[in-house]
Amino acid sequence: MKILAVLMILIGLVMCWGAVQEFFYYTPEASPFWVGVFATPASLLFAVAGALLWFRGRSIGRMVLLAGIVMASATIAGTALGVMGRPATILGMVGSLAAIGWSWRTGAVTV
């Protein structure tokens, strides 16, 4: 659980840094700017969920699931628009799938 929390924090911060860079290099007319608009809060949510997982433990399972789904959606959208490259896609999806898998495995969500 602590390993997943650290992984979520690191991936969230790295993805957030990349998304914030889109604001400095593109204008609102370009699609990378809008990917940055949506990927920045998704990455921050992912990092915050990782920090909460570190401090609160299993009781935050639903938030971890939500953060994983939001992060996966932002990663898929950024890749589909051709903004995110392969390393960012792999990083975002590995973290998202790990968070979603942990949530399902620990019983945070009943299917």
Beta strands, then each sheet from edge to edge (+ up, - down):
end
